[in-house]
Amino acid sequence: MRKFNYMLCLLIVVIMAGCSSQDEAEVIDPTEDRIVATTVALTEIMDALELDLVGIPSSYKDLPKRYEGAKEVGNPMSPDMEMLLSLKPTEILSVTTLQYDLQEMFDERNIDMTYVDLESIDAMHSEILKLGEKYDRQAQAQAIVDQFEEKVVEIEQTVEGKEQPSVLILMGIPGSYLVATEHSYIGDLVKRSGGKNVITGEDVEFLSSNTEYLQQAKPDIILRAAHGMPDEVVKMFDDEFRTNDVWKHFEAVKNDRVYDLDELLFGTTGNLAAVEALDELQKMLYP
């Protein structure tokens, strides 16, 4: 009798375990949108669109509270493939600037990716409106675009009739830096803030630095953007400006008009901090 009771209990445990596994499997609704955003900018955009995510990037930056229960999928440039697959996503979002680095690794695993163009303000707004239409968030998407456009109109009215300052933008990463043209995201922000980039006639976003040539361009203002490891890059810029004698001949340096840009506001790609970034640029360009 005891043996029978033991076997009965064991059978019940097995059945309950099976039911539990089945319940877990049923949690994933095949009609549910299971979206993964692999960059901070995209995560913030999806939050503004009031869309849930099952996966978010690993980041030292604070992400929206909406996603406290979402799984981290690693660095945007090298996401955790096993984690991504385990989430059974219906859409994985990355940015076009990372497509070259990521595409082969996703192709090898037959994973479809959606690359969102955040390389300029216009491109970002177009993508936000497309996402809004796709996920029935048209009102939220239009509100994002309208807020920025209102800020641009306000700035245009403020700077009308004033002399445009010329601006040199340096984009730094640990160990090196480039010059940003008006085709870069930050270059786009500077243009919309009433600044004039000293680098013109180029089709690319960034160029290698030639300090003698840049000095001849006579920028009124120098903006230094630090990315990757911001504190380390700011120190690199400080060392460069202190040890390379050519910088002391720049009028912007003589007039103390060299500004370090906050990485949280001035990313390498478009992001929802754009409105606040325009406000900050106004203080630098038109003090």
C-alpha positions in Angstrom: 0.0 0.0 0.0 2.8 2.4 0.9 4.5 1.6 -2.4 1.2 2.3 -4.2 0.9 5.7 -2.4 4.5 6.6 -3.3 4.0 5.8 -6.9 0.7 7.8 -6.9 2.5 10.8 -5.4 5.3 10.5 -7.9 2.8 10.3 -10.8 1.0 13.5 -9.5 4.3 15.4 -9.3 5.2 14.4 -12.9 1.8 15.4 -14.2 2.0 18.7 -12.3 5.4 19.4 -13.7 4.1 18.6 -17.2 1.2 21.0 -16.7 3.6 23.7 -15.4 5.8 23.4 -18.5 2.8 23.5 -20.7 1.6 26.7 -18.9 4.9 28.3 -19.4 4.9 27.5 -23.0 1.4 29.0 -23.4 2.6 32.3 -21.9 4.0 33.3 -25.4 1.0 34.4 -27.5 1.8 33.8 -31.2 -0.2 37.0 -32.0 1.8 39.1 -29.5 4.3 41.7 -30.6 7.6 40.7 -29.0 10.0 43.5 -29.8 13.7 43.8 -28.9 15.5 47.2 -29.1 19.3 46.8 -29.1 20.3 50.5 -28.6 19.4 53.0 -25.9 18.1 55.5 -28.5 15.7 53.0 -29.9 14.6 51.9 -26.4 13.7 55.5 -25.5 11.8 55.9 -28.8 9.8 52.8 -28.1 9.0 54.1 -24.6 7.8 57.4 -26.1 5.6 55.4 -28.5 4.2 53.5 -25.4 5.3 50.1 -26.8 6.4 47.2 -24.6 9.8 45.4 -25.2 10.9 41.9 -24.3 14.6 42.8 -24.8 16.7 45.9 -24.1 20.4 46.7 -24.5 22.8 46.4 -21.6 23.9 50.0 -20.7 25.3 52.1 -18.0 22.6 54.7 -18.9 19.3 54.7 -17.1 16.6 53.1 -19.3 12.8 53.8 -19.0 11.1 52.2 -16.0 8.6 50.6 -18.4 11.3 48.0 -19.3 12.3 47.0 -15.8 11.2 43.4 -16.5 12.7 43.1 -19.9 15.8 40.9 -20.5 19.1 42.5 -21.3 20.5 41.4 -24.7 24.0 42.8 -24.4 26.0 45.5 -26.1 24.5 47.0 -29.3 27.6 46.1 -31.3 27.8 42.5 -30.1 24.4 41.4 -28.8 23.9 38.1 -27.0 22.6 35.8 -29.8 21.4 33.1 -27.5 19.5 35.5 -25.4 17.9 37.1 -28.4 16.7 33.8 -29.8 15.4 32.7 -26.4 13.1 35.7 -26.4 11.4 34.5 -29.6 11.2 38.1 -30.9 8.8 39.1 -33.7 11.1 42.1 -34.5 14.6 43.1 -33.5 15.6 46.7 -33.9 19.1 48.1 -34.5 20.4 51.2 -36.3 21.7 51.6 -39.8 25.1 52.8 -38.5 25.7 49.3 -37.1 24.4 47.3 -40.0 27.8 46.6 -41.6 29.1 45.2 -38.3 26.1 43.1 -37.4 24.6 41.8 -40.7 26.9 38.8 -41.2 26.4 37.6 -37.6 22.6 37.7 -38.0 22.6 36.2 -41.5 24.6 33.2 -40.2 21.7 32.5 -37.7 18.9 33.4 -40.2 17.7 36.2 -37.9 15.8 39.0 -39.6 16.8 42.5 -38.4 15.1 45.9 -38.8 17.7 48.6 -39.2 16.3 52.1 -38.2 17.9 55.2 -39.7 18.8 57.6 -37.0 21.6 59.3 -38.8 19.8 62.7 -39.1 16.8 64.4 -37.5 14.6 64.0 -40.7 15.5 60.3 -41.0 14.7 59.7 -37.3 11.4 61.4 -37.6 10.5 59.5 -40.7 11.4 56.2 -38.9 9.3 57.2 -35.8 6.3 57.9 -38.0 6.7 54.5 -39.7 6.9 52.7 -36.4 3.9 54.6 -35.2 1.9 53.5 -38.2 3.1 49.9 -37.9 2.2 49.5 -34.2 -0.9 51.8 -34.2 0.9 54.6 -32.3 0.4 57.4 -34.9 -0.6 60.0 -32.3 2.4 59.3 -30.1 4.7 59.4 -33.1 3.3 62.7 -34.4 3.6 64.3 -31.0 7.4 63.5 -30.9 7.9 65.1 -34.3 5.7 68.1 -33.5 7.6 68.9 -30.3 10.9 69.0 -32.1 9.5 71.1 -35.0 8.1 73.6 -32.5 11.5 74.0 -31.0 13.2 74.6 -34.3 10.7 77.3 -35.2 11.3 79.0 -31.8 15.1 78.9 -32.5 14.7 80.3 -36.0 12.8 83.3 -34.6 15.4 83.8 -31.8 18.5 83.8 -34.1 16.9 85.7 -37.0 19.0 88.6 -38.1 22.0 87.5 -35.9 25.4 86.7 -37.3 25.9 83.0 -37.7 28.8 81.6 -35.6 31.2 79.2 -37.4 31.6 75.9 -35.7 34.1 73.1 -35.6 32.8 69.8 -34.3 35.3 67.2 -33.0 34.0 63.7 -32.5 36.2 61.8 -30.0 36.5 58.1 -29.1 39.2 56.6 -26.8 42.5 57.2 -28.5 41.5 59.3 -31.5 39.1 61.9 -32.9 37.5 62.9 -36.2 35.9 66.1 -37.5 32.1 66.0 -37.9 30.5 67.5 -41.0 27.0 68.8 -41.3 25.9 65.4 -42.5 26.6 63.9 -39.0 23.8 63.9 -36.4 25.5 66.5 -34.3 26.3 68.5 -37.4 22.6 68.5 -38.2 21.7 69.8 -34.7 24.3 72.6 -35.1 22.8 73.6 -38.4 19.3 73.7 -36.9 20.6 75.8 -34.0 21.8 78.5 -36.3 25.5 77.5 -36.5 27.6 77.2 -39.6 29.9 74.2 -39.9 33.4 75.1 -41.0 33.6 71.9 -43.0 31.5 72.2 -46.2 31.2 70.5 -49.5 31.7 67.0 -48.1 29.3 64.0 -48.6 30.5 62.0 -45.6 29.7 62.3 -41.9 33.3 62.4 -40.6 36.7 63.4 -41.8 40.2 62.9 -40.4 41.6 65.9 -38.6 44.2 68.3 -40.1 44.8 70.9 -37.5 46.6 73.4 -39.7 43.7 73.3 -42.2 41.2 73.6 -39.4 43.0 76.6 -38.0 42.7 78.3 -41.4 38.9 77.8 -41.3 38.9 80.1 -38.2 36.0 78.6 -36.2 34.3 80.9 -33.7 33.4 77.9 -31.6 34.8 74.4 -31.1 32.5 71.6 -29.9 34.0 68.4 -28.5 31.8 65.3 -28.4 33.1 62.4 -26.3 31.9 58.9 -26.9 32.7 55.4 -25.8 34.3 56.3 -22.5 33.5 60.0 -22.1 35.7 60.8 -19.2 38.7 59.3 -20.9 38.0 61.1 -24.1 37.6 64.5 -22.4 41.0 63.9 -20.8 42.4 63.0 -24.3 41.0 66.2 -25.7 42.4 68.2 -22.8 45.9 66.6 -23.4 45.7 67.3 -27.1 44.8 71.0 -26.7 47.5 71.4 -24.0 50.4 69.7 -25.8 49.7 70.5 -29.5 50.7 74.1 -29.9 48.6 74.7 -33.0 45.4 74.8 -30.9 46.4 77.9 -28.9 46.3 79.8 -32.2 42.6 79.1 -32.7 40.4 82.1 -32.0 37.8 79.8 -30.3 40.5 78.7 -27.9 41.8 82.3 -27.3 38.2 83.4 -26.6 37.4 80.5 -24.4 34.7 79.2 -26.7 35.5 75.5 -26.5 32.7 73.3 -25.2 32.4 69.7 -24.2 29.1 68.1 -25.2 27.2 65.9 -22.8 27.1 62.4 -24.2 23.6 61.8 -22.8 22.3 64.7 -25.0 24.6 64.4 -28.0 24.7 60.9 -29.1 26.3 59.5 -32.3 22.8 58.9 -33.7 19.5 60.7 -33.4 17.6 60.3 -30.1 14.8 61.8 -28.2 17.2 64.2 -26.3 17.3 66.3 -29.5 15.0 69.0 -28.2 17.1 69.4 -25.0 20.3 69.3 -27.1 19.0 72.3 -29.2 18.5 74.3 -26.0 22.1 73.5 -24.9 23.5 74.5 -28.3 21.7 77.8 -28.1 23.6 78.7 -24.9 26.9 77.9 -26.7 26.2 79.4 -30.1 24.3 82.5 -28.9 25.4 83.2 -25.3 
